[in-house]
Amino acid sequence: MLQNGYAPLHLTAPLGNTHMATLLLNNAANANCRAKNGLTPMHLCAQEDKVNVAEILEKHGAEIDPQTKACISDIFHVSLSDPFTQSFRYFAFVKFADVYQFLKALNALIL
């Protein structure tokens, strides 16, 4: 573990390295591990739009919408940069299916 509390999974997740993430998780890595600031690998996937690793984390029991110590969730984190990224759609669909359908319909009306 690094000084900031990052585990190897924190370093792998934002790179989108599915093979390494799977290897770590299959060898007892904690899908919900938290850095000192409360960030999980799922936060970093959301930030970097790495849905492929987010899906693997979810299959290994990762929380879909964990909050940091500052009470920032994945969906909030992603929506700050671009609410129509692949990550936002993934997290919104998994966590908030009804909201996702609403946003999808709203987007169709706007366009």
GIKA-V302481 format. One line per field, one symbol per residue. burial: b if it has 24 or more other C-alpha atoms within 12 Angstrom, else e. A space follows every 50 residues. Layout:
burial: ???
This chain:
burial: eeeeebbbbbbbbbbbbbeebbebbeeebbbbbbbeebbbbbbbbbbbbb bbbbbbbbebebbbbbbbeeeebbbbbbeeeebeebbbbbbbeeeeeeee eeeeeeeeeee
